[in-house]
Amino acid sequence: MVRYRAGLLLAFLLLLPAFACRGIPAATPAAAVAAPPAAPTATLPLTAPPAPPAVPDVPETVAAGELPCPLFPTDNIWNTPIDDLPVHPLSDAYIDTVGRDVTFHPDFGSGIWPPEDGGPIGIPFVVVPAGQPGVDVSFYYPDESDPGPYPIPPDPPIEGGPDADGDRHILILQAETCRLYEVYDAWPREDGGWDVGSGAIWDLRANNLRPDGWTSADAAGLPILPGLVRYDEVAAGEINHALRFTAPETQQAAVWPARHFASDLTEVRYPPMGQRYRLRADYDVSGFDPQIQVILRAMQRYGIILADNGSPWYVSGAPDERWDNDVLHQLDQLTGDDFEAVDVRPLQIHPDSAQAALLDESAYLPTVVAPVP
């Protein structure tokens, strides 16, 4: 991932008149739309996450894919439906740039890739107990990383496998503390520590964002685990959160809830990091396998979030030997033309919080949701 600093927040009041109905027209041509003004940068101190409140004990053994903690509060932007929000004015330009006729791809599955000597397909994660010892980590980007130690277990699952040369993410969910530790470009050292590109620690009970302009283990400065497709939730019949995806060319900008960009492209036809999309409401999902229908309904209700530079319309998930890769490739039937970019600014309560507003759909006026106990 190419790393650049920046911050960009869009003002809700600029488009408030457009929120009178859900079905506003798709985007005007990019050349006819002026770039939005840059928002002021918020400087937040580098501090360790606050200590979470006490919670009941969780079993020491956690089944594969089963989570001992919620992935952020229910009013977090990741967990908030966007099916009633307006279409973004630049939707057509954004779709054209990523690829209107380009097919979607499930970037997760079972087995390994390449089949001869590859690694698990997708971004794996591991659940560790609260007593998991922390290890030293050294960052290439220390100014935008949360200091360690990180509770990386021996032989953790690494994206692409231990010999991979890609992003090499490690995602660690710590039970009982409900902390999420994510690192990028992780390489083990002989002394038991790790050299990593960047790292972020998330309190899964809170709606905290990264400091404005900071990366995370993802280029957009967002968490990764909350945006993955996981087998257990698909098997249970419902995904209640947005999904992570990549695009090859992005703008030198980030929109809420993203905090960081990874591009030097300034034309407004390029989508910014954090841009949300949804599968069109009139898309017929009935002919798909039941498991794929679960994913498609999530794309319609919660949408997908642009989180990193990469192949166009690659949707992220966790590897699992229970996936049927042939079934997953039914997602290849989707193209960019089946989607529309969404304007999430009506949901923003504060630019430095991931808490989302509850909308009065008749007027698209935000009402603060009471925190979940």
Buried (B, 14 or more C-beta within 10 A) or exposed (E): BEBBBBBBBBEBEEBBEBBEEEEBEBBEEBEEBEEBEEBEEBEBEEEEBEEBEEBEEBEEEBEEBEBBBBBBBEBBBBBBBBBEBBBBBBBBBBBBBBBEEBBBBBBBBBEBBEEEEBBBBBBBBBBBBBEBEEBBBBBEBEEBBBEBEBBBBEEBBBBBBEEBEEBBBBBBBBBBBBBBBBBBBBEBEEEEBBBBBBBBBBBBBBBBBBBBBBBBBBBBBBBBBBBBBBBBBBEEEEBBBBBBBBBBBBBBBBBBBBBBBBBEBEEBBBBBBBBBBBBEEEEEBEEBEEBBBBBBBBBBBBBBBBBBBBEBBBBBBBBBEEBEEEBBBBBEEBBBEBBBBBBBBBBBBEBBBBBBBBBEEEEBEBEEBEEEE
